[in-house]
Amino acid sequence: MANPVESVDYRVRRTADKNAAGAVPARHAAVVDFLQLLGRAARQFHTYPAASPLCTDAIDACHRAFMTLGLDQPLVFRVAPRELLLDDDAVGRGTIIEQELSRPLHGARVASLEIDRAVSTRDWSQFCGILTAPARASQSKATLAELLLDAGVGAIVPRVTPRPELFEIGAPAPAVQTLVERERSRQRPLGAASAAQHLYPADKGWARVDPAIGYESISLVDLAVLVNDPAELAAMLTRLTDEEPADGGSTVAALEQRYSDVVMLIGALDPRLGRMLYSKLARAVLNLDSDRRRALLRRAILPDLLDGRRDGEVVLGEFPDVDLADALCLLLDLEAAAPELLPVALDRLRLAPERRDAVVPLIQAKLEGRVSSGEAADRWSASGLDRHAGALTRVETGTAKNFSEFAAFDLSLTEHAAAALANVREAIVTTDRIDAQLTCALGLARIEPNPSVVSSILSRAVIALQTLTREQRWQDVTRTVARLGDLASELTASRPDVAKAVRDALTRFCDRDTLVRLAQLAASEPGRTYASAIVAALGPSIVPTWLTLLDVPADRARIRPIASMLSDCARHVAPAVAERLPVLASDAARTALTVLGFAGAGYESAIAQHVVASDEPRTREALRALARIGSAKAAALIVAQLEHGPAVVQPAAEEALWRLPAATALARTRELLGRREFVTRHPHAAARLLERAAQNSGDDFDPVLENLMSLRFHFWSPAVARVGSKARNLLQ
C-alpha cells in the first residue's frame, strides 16, 4: 500500500509587520496600534512634503489613535536597537515600528521617549519631520531633544543617552598618585559640605586608567593633576563640550577656547602645585601664534591681572622680559584703558626690583615708539607727562593699598552725562505702556516656533489693541495692525502654523465693536485714510464678522462704509468672501457681490450662481458685478441670461450688457442680433438692442441690419416685423 501524500500548506501568510498587536499582551494592543500608525506617519515624511495630504492624514490618524488610549499619565517606552519596550515587553521587532521608530530613535541615541497627554497634531508633525531628516546626526551635534525644543515641541520628551568621551590616562607615576591623594584629602572637607557640582554634563567624560590603580572616579581637579599639561587639559575640556578646536584638533588652539576653565581648575589646587602648572600654562600661552596670544591676553590674562587674580600675576610673571613688555603694552588697546594702567599692572605683578628695573625701560621704549609712529593717545602721552604722573601717584607703603589705579578713570559726571541721565528718566516716564507691550508681543511672535504659545501671546496683544481702538489712537492701531499683517505674510512660507495663529489673532480683534468704530472713522474725511489702511491690513480677517453684521438689520447701516473700503482691496479679501457667499442671506449677499465685482476675473461662476428669478435685487446686483468684472466669461454669462434666462431676469441682464466695456457690449450685441432665433424669440429686447447699437456703432453694423430687413415681412408677428422695419430705417 502506498504511503499517503503528506499535506502541504501553500497558503501565503502575512508577515509580522502587518499586525504586531497579536504578538504582545492584550493590554498593549491599542498602544501597538498607535505605534504602527506613528511609524506609518514617519514613513510618509520620508517621501512626501510635510504639507502633503498623505502626511497630514497620517498624522491625524496617529493623533486620533493616541487620544483614544485615554491615558491618565504620559506614555513612556524604552528604545532598543530593533524594538520598543513597553513595561519590559518587547514590541515591534520586524515591523514598521522597528523600521521607522526603533532604529532611527536608537541611531539618535534616544534611550526612552515620553509622550504627554497634551500632545497636538503639530507636535506629531514636527517629531516625524525631525526624526526622518536625512543625515541629521552626521551634520549637526544637536540631539533629538534639542531639535524638538528648538521647534517648540514640549509634549514629546526624548531621554538621550550620553555620548561619552574616553580619555587615556594609563598608569600614573607613584609621585603623581601621591599628589592626587593629597589633593583629594585636602578638598574632601570642602566637598562634604555640599552636593557634587558638574561643570560639564554628567557621565560625559570617562577616563581609562591602569586596572591596578583603584580609582573609582576621577574629578576634573584630579584630571588636572594626572594630565599635568594645561594645553592637553584644555583639549579634553573642549571634547567634553562636543566642540572642535579652531584648527581641527590642535591642543594649542583648544587652550585659547578653554583658558578660563583651565585657570579655574589650576586655581583649585594647592598653591605650590598650582604654581608649577601656571608655569606650564605660561609656556603654553607663549607657544600660541602671535595673533592668538594677543587675543588671549586682551580677553582674559590682562583683565585677570587688573582684577588681582593669581593666574594673571603668575602666568605673566613667567614671560620673558621682552614678551612681558609687549603684553603690558596691550593694555593701551583695551577699552577704557589709559597709560596710567601700566603702573597698576606692574604693581600687581609684584616683580623683583631688579626685574622691574629691566622691564620698565622696555615698556617706555615701546611707548616712545608708539609716539613717534603717531600712535599716542593724546598730547599728554606725546609730551611724556603720563610717565611723570605715574611716578607721582605711586604709593609704596608696604600695605596692600594702591590708589594709582583711580587715575586711569574719570568718574565725574560731565554736562553731557547728566543730560543723558535726565533723558533716560524722562523716557522711562513717557514710555507708552501699551505700545511697549505690543512691540514685545510682536517680537516674541516673530521668533517663537510653537503656534500655541504665539496664540497665547497675541491674545493679550489683541486686548491691548482693542484698548487703543476704544481710545481712538488710530495711528497706533494702523501701525500695529499693519505689522501683524506683514508678520503673517512673512511667516506663511517658513512657519505656516504660526502665520495662521497670527491671522486668528487678527480675526479675534475684528469684533463688532471694532468694526462699528472703523465705520464711524471712515465716515469722517480725516479718518478715512486710517480706516482704509486698517481694513487693507486686516484683509480676510475682517470678512467673517463683517458678513455676520450685514445680516443684522440694526448693524447693517452702521457698517455700510466698510464695504467701499473692502472694494479697494477686493482682490485680497475676495477668497474669504466667496467662501461664505453661498450661505449668506439676501441683504448680506448683495453687499458681498458688490465687493466681488471689484475683485476682477476668477469669480464669475460664484457670482452667476446668485442670478435667481425669486430674488430680483440680488439678481440685479450679481449681474452688475459681472458687468464690473467685464471679462469674456462674465460677458458670456450676461448674454446667456439675456437669451435664455427667465423673463424677470432679462431686463437686468440687458442693463448689465450695456455696463460692459463699449467694445465688448457692441460685439455681444452684434452676436445676439445676428441670430434670428434670438430676434424671433425676444423681439422687444432685440428692438431696444438694435436701436442702441446702431447709435453707437459705425458702418460695420450694416451687415446685421441687412440681415434683419427681411423680417419686416413677418406679418404674423407684428413685433418681429417692427424689428425688420426698424433695421430698414436705420440702414437708410
C-alpha positions in Angstrom: 0.0 0.0 0.0 1.4 3.4 -1.0 2.2 5.9 1.7 -0.3 8.7 1.8 1.0 12.0 0.4 1.7 14.4 3.2 -0.4 17.6 3.0 1.5 20.7 2.0 0.3 24.1 3.1 0.8 26.6 0.3 -1.1 29.5 1.9 0.6 32.9 1.9 0.9 34.1 5.4 1.1 37.8 6.4 4.4 38.8 7.8 4.7 40.1 11.3 4.9 43.8 10.2 1.3 43.6 9.1 -0.1 43.2 12.6 2.2 43.3 15.6 -0.6 43.6 18.2 -1.1 39.8 18.3 2.5 39.2 19.4 2.2 41.2 22.7 -0.1 41.0 25.7 -3.6 42.3 25.1 -3.0 45.3 27.5 -0.6 46.7 24.9 -2.6 46.0 21.8 -4.0 49.6 21.5 -0.6 51.1 22.2 1.0 49.0 19.5 -1.7 50.0 17.0 -0.9 53.6 17.8 2.8 53.0 17.4 2.2 51.4 14.0 0.2 54.5 12.9 3.1 56.7 14.1 5.5 54.6 12.1 3.4 54.9 9.0 3.2 58.7 9.5 7.0 58.8 9.8 7.3 56.7 6.6 5.1 59.3 4.7 7.5 62.0 5.8 10.4 60.2 4.1 8.7 60.6 0.7 6.3 63.5 0.7 6.4 67.1 2.0 5.0 67.8 5.4 2.1 69.8 3.9 1.1 66.9 1.7 -2.4 65.4 2.3 -0.8 62.0 2.7 1.3 63.3 5.6 -1.5 65.3 7.2 -3.9 62.4 7.0 -1.4 60.0 8.5 -0.7 62.5 11.4 -4.5 62.9 12.0 -4.9 59.1 12.2 -2.0 58.8 14.6 -3.3 61.6 16.8 -6.8 60.1 16.9 -5.4 56.7 17.9 -3.4 58.3 20.7 -6.4 60.2 22.0 -8.5 57.0 22.1 -5.9 55.4 24.5 -7.4 57.6 27.3 -4.1 57.7 29.3 -4.1 59.2 32.8 -0.4 59.8 32.6 2.3 60.2 29.9 3.1 57.3 27.7 6.7 56.1 28.3 8.5 53.4 26.3 12.2 52.5 26.1 14.1 52.2 22.9 16.1 49.1 21.9 18.1 48.7 18.7 15.3 46.7 17.0 12.3 47.0 19.2 10.5 49.2 21.7 9.9 48.1 25.3 6.5 48.7 27.0 6.7 47.6 30.6 9.6 45.2 29.8 7.5 43.7 26.9 9.3 44.0 23.6 7.1 45.1 20.7 7.7 45.9 17.0 10.6 43.7 16.0 10.4 43.0 12.3 7.6 45.6 11.8 7.2 49.1 10.7 7.8 50.1 14.3 11.3 48.8 14.1 12.0 50.3 10.7 10.6 53.8 11.3 10.8 54.3 15.1 13.1 51.9 16.9 16.1 52.1 14.5 16.0 55.9 14.0 15.5 56.6 17.7 18.3 54.3 18.6 20.5 55.9 16.0 19.8 59.3 17.6 20.9 57.8 21.0 17.4 58.0 22.5 17.0 55.8 25.5 13.3 56.4 26.2 10.5 58.5 24.8 7.8 60.2 26.9 4.6 61.5 25.3 2.4 63.8 27.3 -1.4 63.7 27.0 -1.4 67.3 25.8 0.4 66.4 22.6 -1.0 68.1 19.4 -1.0 67.3 15.7 1.7 69.9 15.2 3.9 68.1 17.8 3.5 64.9 15.8 4.3 66.6 12.5 7.5 68.2 14.0 8.5 64.9 15.6 8.2 62.9 12.3 9.9 65.6 10.3 12.9 65.8 12.7 13.1 62.0 13.1 13.2 61.4 9.3 15.5 64.3 8.5 18.4 62.8 6.4 21.9 62.6 7.9 20.9 64.6 10.9 23.4 63.1 13.3 26.3 63.5 11.0 25.7 67.1 10.1 24.8 68.5 13.5 25.8 67.8 17.0 22.4 68.8 18.3 20.5 66.0 19.9 16.9 65.0 19.1 15.7 66.5 22.3 17.4 69.8 21.5 15.9 69.9 18.0 12.4 69.2 19.4 12.8 72.0 21.9 14.0 74.4 19.2 10.9 73.5 17.2 8.7 74.4 20.2 7.7 70.8 21.0 7.4 70.2 24.7 4.9 67.3 24.8 7.3 64.8 23.3 10.4 64.4 25.5 13.2 62.0 24.4 15.7 60.9 27.0 19.0 60.9 25.2 21.9 58.6 26.3 25.1 60.5 26.8 27.9 60.2 24.3 31.0 59.8 26.5 34.5 61.0 25.7 37.2 58.5 26.6 40.5 59.9 28.0 43.6 57.7 28.1 45.3 58.2 31.4 47.3 55.0 31.6 49.4 54.2 34.7 50.3 57.5 36.5 53.7 57.5 38.2 53.7 56.9 42.0 54.6 60.5 42.7 51.6 61.7 40.7 49.3 59.2 42.5 50.6 60.7 45.8 49.7 64.2 44.6 46.2 63.1 43.6 45.6 61.5 47.0 46.9 64.7 48.8 44.6 66.9 46.7 41.6 64.7 47.5 42.3 64.7 51.2 42.7 68.5 51.1 39.4 69.1 49.2 37.4 66.3 50.9 36.1 68.6 53.8 35.1 71.2 51.2 33.2 68.6 49.0 31.4 67.1 52.0 29.7 70.3 52.8 27.6 70.4 49.6 26.4 68.2 46.8 28.5 67.4 43.7 28.5 70.1 41.1 29.0 69.3 37.4 30.8 71.8 35.2 30.0 69.6 32.2 27.2 67.0 31.6 27.3 64.1 34.0 28.7 60.8 32.6 30.1 62.8 29.7 33.8 62.0 30.3 35.3 58.6 31.0 39.0 58.1 31.9 40.8 54.8 31.2 43.5 54.1 33.8 45.5 51.1 34.7 43.3 48.4 36.4 45.8 48.1 39.1 45.1 51.6 40.3 41.9 51.8 42.5 40.3 54.9 41.1 36.6 54.5 41.3 36.1 58.1 39.9 38.2 61.0 38.7 37.2 64.6 39.2 38.3 67.4 37.0 40.7 68.5 39.6 42.2 65.0 39.7 42.4 65.1 35.9 44.4 68.4 36.0 46.9 66.7 38.3 47.1 63.4 36.3 47.4 65.2 32.9 49.9 67.7 34.1 49.7 69.7 30.9 47.4 72.7 30.6 47.2 72.5 26.8 46.2 68.8 26.8 43.8 69.5 29.6 42.2 72.3 27.5 41.8 69.8 24.6 40.0 67.3 26.9 37.7 70.0 28.2 36.9 71.0 24.6 35.9 67.4 23.9 33.5 67.4 26.9 31.5 70.2 25.2 31.3 68.5 21.8 33.3 71.3 20.3 36.3 71.1 17.9 39.4 73.2 18.3 39.8 76.1 15.9 42.4 74.3 13.7 40.8 70.9 13.8 42.3 69.2 16.9 45.3 71.1 18.0 45.8 71.3 21.7 47.3 74.7 21.4 44.2 76.0 19.7 42.0 74.4 22.4 43.9 76.3 25.0 42.6 79.6 23.6 39.0 78.4 23.8 39.2 76.8 27.3 41.7 79.1 29.1 39.2 80.2 31.8 38.2 76.7 32.7 41.9 75.6 32.9 42.7 78.5 35.1 39.8 77.7 37.4 40.9 74.1 37.8 44.5 75.0 38.5 43.3 77.6 41.0 41.6 74.9 43.0 44.9 73.0 43.6 47.4 73.5 46.3 49.3 76.8 45.7 52.6 75.2 45.3 51.3 72.6 42.8 49.3 75.3 41.1 52.4 77.5 40.7 54.0 74.7 38.7 51.0 74.3 36.4 50.8 78.0 36.0 54.3 78.0 34.8 53.4 75.3 32.2 50.4 77.3 31.3 52.6 80.4 30.6 54.8 78.3 28.3 51.7 77.0 26.5 50.5 80.6 26.0 53.9 81.6 24.6 53.6 78.7 22.2 50.5 80.3 20.7 50.9 82.2 17.5 51.2 86.0 17.9 47.6 86.8 16.9 46.0 84.2 19.2 48.3 85.1 22.1 47.4 88.8 21.8 43.7 87.9 21.6 44.0 85.7 24.7 46.0 88.4 26.6 43.4 91.1 25.8 40.4 88.8 26.6 41.5 87.0 29.7 45.0 87.3 31.1 45.4 91.1 31.3 41.8 91.6 32.8 42.6 88.9 35.3 45.8 90.7 36.3 44.0 94.1 36.8 41.4 92.3 38.9 44.1 90.9 41.2 43.6 87.3 40.2 46.5 84.9 40.8 46.6 83.4 37.2 47.3 86.8 35.7 50.1 87.5 38.0 51.8 84.1 37.8 51.3 83.5 34.0 52.6 86.9 33.1 55.4 86.6 35.6 56.8 83.6 33.7 57.0 85.6 30.5 60.5 86.7 29.3 61.1 90.4 29.8 60.5 91.3 26.1 57.3 89.3 25.9 56.2 90.8 29.2 56.7 94.3 27.9 54.8 93.5 24.7 51.9 92.1 26.8 51.7 95.0 29.2 51.6 97.5 26.2 48.5 95.7 25.0 46.7 97.4 28.0 46.6 100.6 25.8 44.4 98.7 23.3 41.8 97.7 25.9 38.5 99.6 26.1 38.5 102.5 28.6 42.3 101.9 29.2 44.9 104.6 29.6 48.7 104.7 30.2 48.1 105.0 34.0 47.1 101.3 34.0 50.7 100.3 33.3 52.0 101.2 36.8 49.0 99.4 38.2 49.8 96.3 36.2 53.4 96.4 37.2 52.4 96.7 40.9 50.0 93.7 40.5 52.8 91.6 39.0 55.0 92.0 42.2 58.1 91.8 40.2 61.5 91.8 41.9 63.1 95.2 41.9 65.9 94.2 39.6 63.5 92.7 37.1 61.2 95.7 37.3 64.0 97.9 36.5 64.7 95.8 33.5 61.1 95.7 32.2 60.2 99.4 32.7 62.8 100.7 30.1 61.4 98.2 27.6 57.9 99.5 28.2 59.0 103.1 27.9 60.8 102.3 24.6 57.7 100.8 23.2 55.6 103.7 24.3 58.0 106.1 22.7 57.9 104.0 19.5 54.2 104.5 19.5 54.5 108.2 19.9 57.0 108.5 17.1 54.8 106.4 14.8 51.7 108.6 15.6 50.0 106.1 17.9 50.0 108.3 21.0 46.5 108.5 22.5 46.7 112.3 23.1 49.0 115.3 23.6 49.7 114.3 27.3 51.1 110.9 26.2 53.1 112.6 23.5 54.7 115.0 25.9 55.7 112.3 28.4 53.5 113.7 31.2 51.9 110.3 31.7 55.1 108.8 32.9 55.6 111.6 35.4 52.0 111.3 36.6 52.5 107.6 37.1 55.7 108.2 39.2 53.9 110.8 41.3 50.9 108.6 42.1 52.8 105.5 43.1 52.4 104.6 46.8 54.9 102.2 48.3 53.9 101.9 51.9 54.2 98.2 52.2 50.5 97.8 52.5 48.0 96.2 50.1 46.5 99.6 49.2 47.2 101.0 45.8 45.5 104.3 44.8 47.2 104.8 41.5 44.6 102.8 39.6 42.0 105.6 40.2 44.0 107.8 37.9 43.0 105.6 35.0 39.3 106.5 35.1 37.3 109.8 35.2 34.3 109.1 37.5 32.9 112.7 37.4 29.7 113.5 35.6 30.0 115.9 32.8 27.2 118.0 31.4 26.6 115.5 28.6 26.4 112.6 31.0 24.0 114.4 33.3 21.8 115.4 30.3 21.8 111.7 29.1 20.7 110.5 32.5 17.9 113.1 32.5 16.8 111.9 29.1 16.7 108.3 30.4 14.5 109.3 33.3 12.2 111.3 31.0 12.0 108.4 28.5 11.0 106.0 31.3 8.2 108.3 32.4 6.9 109.0 28.9 7.1 105.4 27.6 3.7 104.2 26.3 2.9 101.0 28.2 0.5 99.6 25.6 2.8 100.4 22.8 5.7 98.7 24.6 3.6 95.6 25.3 2.5 95.3 21.6 6.1 95.7 20.4 7.3 93.0 22.8 4.4 90.7 21.7 5.2 91.1 18.1 8.9 90.4 18.7 8.1 87.2 20.6 5.6 86.1 17.9 8.3 86.5 15.2 10.8 84.1 16.9 8.6 81.7 18.7 8.1 78.4 16.8 5.2 77.0 18.8 1.8 78.3 17.4 0.0 77.6 20.7 2.5 79.9 22.5 2.1 82.5 19.8 -1.7 82.4 20.2 -1.4 82.9 23.9 1.0 85.9 23.5 -1.2 87.5 20.8 -4.4 87.0 22.8 -3.0 89.6 25.2 -1.9 91.8 22.3 -5.5 91.8 20.9 -6.8 93.1 24.2 -4.2 95.9 24.2 -5.0 96.7 20.5 -8.7 96.9 21.3 -7.9 99.3 24.1 -6.1 101.6 21.6 -9.2 101.3 19.4 -11.5 102.5 22.2 -9.1 105.3 23.0 -9.3 106.3 19.2 -5.5 106.1 18.8 -5.9 105.3 15.2 -2.3 106.0 14.2 -1.0 103.4 16.7 -3.8 101.0 15.7 -2.9 101.3 12.0 0.8 100.8 12.6 0.3 97.7 14.8 -2.3 96.0 12.5 0.0 96.6 9.5 2.9 94.9 11.4 0.7 92.0 12.3 -0.4 91.6 8.7 3.2 91.8 7.4 4.2 89.2 10.0 1.5 86.8 8.9 2.6 87.2 5.2 6.3 86.8 6.2 5.8 83.6 8.1 3.4 81.9 5.6 6.2 80.2 3.7 8.5 79.3 6.6 6.1 78.7 9.5 2.5 78.4 8.2 1.1 77.2 11.5 2.5 80.3 13.3 1.2 82.5 10.4 -2.3 81.0 11.0 -2.1 81.9 14.7 -1.3 85.5 13.8 -4.3 85.6 11.3 -6.5 84.1 14.0 -5.5 86.9 16.4 -6.4 89.5 13.8 -9.8 87.8 13.4 -10.4 88.0 17.2 -9.5 91.7 17.0 -12.3 92.2 14.4 -15.3 92.0 16.8 -18.5 94.0 16.4 -17.3 97.0 18.5 -14.1 97.3 16.4 -16.0 97.2 13.1 -18.6 99.8 14.2 -15.8 102.1 15.3 -14.0 101.7 12.0 -17.2 102.5 10.1 -17.6 105.6 12.2 -14.0 106.6 11.5 -14.5 106.1 7.7 -17.5 108.4 7.8 -15.2 111.4 8.6 -12.9 112.7 5.9 -9.7 112.9 8.0 -10.2 109.4 9.4 -11.0 107.6 6.2 -7.3 107.3 5.4 -6.6 105.4 8.7 -9.8 103.3 8.3 -8.8 102.3 4.7 -5.2 101.4 5.9 -6.6 99.3 8.8 -9.1 97.4 6.6 -6.4 96.7 4.0 -4.1 95.4 6.6 -6.8 93.2 8.2 -7.7 91.7 4.8 -9.6 88.4 5.0 -9.6 88.6 8.9 -12.3 91.2 8.8 -14.6 89.3 6.5 -16.4 86.8 8.9 -17.5 89.5 11.4 -18.4 91.9 8.6 -20.7 89.4 6.9 -22.3 88.4 10.2 -23.1 92.1 10.9 -24.6 92.5 7.5 -27.3 90.0 8.4 -28.3 92.1 11.4 -30.7 94.9 10.4 -29.6 97.1 13.3 -25.9 96.9 12.3 -26.2 96.9 8.5 -26.5 100.7 8.2 -23.7 101.3 10.7 -21.1 99.3 8.9 -22.0 100.4 5.3 -18.8 102.4 4.8 -16.7 99.3 5.3 -18.0 97.8 2.0 -16.4 100.6 0.0 -13.1 100.2 1.7 -13.2 96.4 1.1 -13.8 97.1 -2.5 -10.5 99.0 -2.6 -8.7 95.8 -1.6 -11.2 93.4 -3.1 -8.6 91.1 -4.7 -7.1 90.4 -1.2 -10.4 89.6 0.5 -12.3 88.0 -2.4 -11.4 84.4 -1.5 -12.8 84.8 2.0 -15.9 86.5 0.7 -16.5 83.9 -2.0 -16.2 81.1 0.5 -19.0 82.4 2.7 -21.2 83.7 -0.2 -23.4 80.6 -0.6 -24.7 80.7 3.0 -25.5 84.5 3.1 -28.9 86.0 3.4 -30.2 88.3 0.6 -29.1 91.6 2.1 -25.6 90.4 3.0 -25.2 88.6 -0.3 -25.9 91.8 -2.3 -23.1 93.7 -0.4 -20.7 90.7 -0.8 -21.5 90.6 -4.5 -20.6 94.2 -4.8 -17.2 93.6 -3.3 -16.6 90.5 -5.6 -17.4 92.7 -8.6 -14.2 94.7 -7.8 -12.1 91.6 -7.4 -11.6 91.0 -11.2 -11.7 87.8 -13.2 -11.9 84.5 -11.4 -15.1 84.8 -9.5 -17.7 84.9 -12.4 -19.1 81.4 -11.7 -19.6 82.1 -7.9 -21.4 85.4 -8.8 -23.5 83.8 -11.5 -25.0 81.3 -9.0 -26.8 84.2 -7.4 -28.8 85.1 -10.5 -32.2 83.7 -9.4 -35.7 84.7 -10.5 -37.0 84.7 -7.0 -34.8 87.5 -5.7 -34.7 90.4 -8.1 -32.4 92.7 -6.0 -29.8 90.0 -5.6 -30.0 89.1 -9.3 -29.6 92.7 -10.4 -26.5 93.1 -8.1 -25.0 89.9 -9.4 -25.4 91.0 -13.0 -23.9 94.4 -12.2 -20.9 92.6 -10.5 -20.4 90.5 -13.7 -20.5 93.7 -15.8 -18.0 95.3 -13.4 -15.6 92.4 -13.9 -16.0 92.8 -17.7 -14.1 89.6 -18.7 -15.1 87.4 -21.6 -16.6 84.9 -19.3 -18.6 87.5 -17.4 -19.9 88.8 -20.8 -20.9 85.3 -21.9 -22.8 84.7 -18.6 -24.7 88.0 -19.1 -25.6 87.2 -22.7 -26.8 83.7 -21.6 -29.2 85.3 -19.1 -30.4 87.7 -21.7 -31.1 85.0 -24.2 -32.2 82.0 -22.1 -32.9 83.5 -18.6 -36.3 84.0 -17.0 -38.4 87.0 -18.1 -37.9 88.8 -14.8 -34.1 88.5 -15.2 -33.8 89.7 -18.8 -34.3 93.5 -18.2 -31.5 93.4 -15.6 -29.3 91.3 -18.0 -29.9 93.9 -20.7 -28.9 96.7 -18.4 -25.8 94.8 -17.4 -24.9 94.2 -21.0 -24.5 97.9 -21.6 -22.4 98.3 -18.4 -19.8 96.1 -20.1 -16.9 97.9 -21.8 -18.2 99.5 -25.0 -16.3 97.3 -27.4 -17.4 94.1 -25.6 -21.0 95.3 -25.4 -21.2 96.1 -29.1 -19.6 92.8 -30.1 -22.0 90.8 -27.9 -25.0 92.8 -29.2 -23.9 92.1 -32.8 -23.6 88.4 -32.0 -27.1 88.4 -30.5 -28.8 90.3 -33.3 -27.1 88.1 -35.8 -29.0 85.1 -34.6 -32.6 85.0 -35.9 -33.8 82.7 -33.2 -33.0 85.3 -30.6 -34.8 88.1 -32.5 -37.9 86.0 -33.1 -38.0 84.8 -29.5 -37.3 88.2 -27.9 -38.4 90.8 -30.5 -38.9 93.6 -27.9 -35.4 93.2 -26.4 -34.0 92.9 -30.0 -35.6 96.2 -31.0 -34.1 98.0 -28.0 -30.7 96.5 -28.6 -30.9 97.3 -32.3 -31.7 101.0 -31.7 -29.0 101.4 -29.1 -26.3 99.5 -31.0 -27.0 101.4 -34.2 -26.4 104.7 -32.4 -23.0 103.7 -31.0 -21.6 101.7 -34.0 -20.4 102.6 -37.5 -20.7 101.1 -40.9 -19.5 97.7 -39.6 -23.1 97.2 -38.2 -24.7 97.4 -41.7 -24.5 93.6 -42.4 -26.5 93.0 -39.3 -29.2 95.5 -40.4 -29.3 94.0 -43.9 -29.9 90.5 -42.4 -32.7 91.8 -40.2 -34.5 93.8 -43.0 -36.3 90.6 -44.3 -38.1 90.3 -41.0 -40.4 93.2 -41.9 -42.5 90.7 -44.0 -43.3 88.5 -40.9 -46.9 89.8 -40.8 -48.0 87.0 -38.5 -45.7 88.5 -35.8 -46.1 92.3 -35.7 -43.3 92.7 -33.1 -40.8 90.8 -35.3 -42.0 92.8 -38.3 -41.3 96.0 -36.4 -37.7 94.9 -35.8 -37.3 94.4 -39.6 -38.8 97.8 -40.3 -36.5 99.4 -37.8 -33.5 97.8 -39.3 -34.5 99.0 -42.8 -35.0 102.6 -41.5 -31.7 102.6 -39.7 -29.9 101.3 -42.7 -31.4 104.0 -44.9 
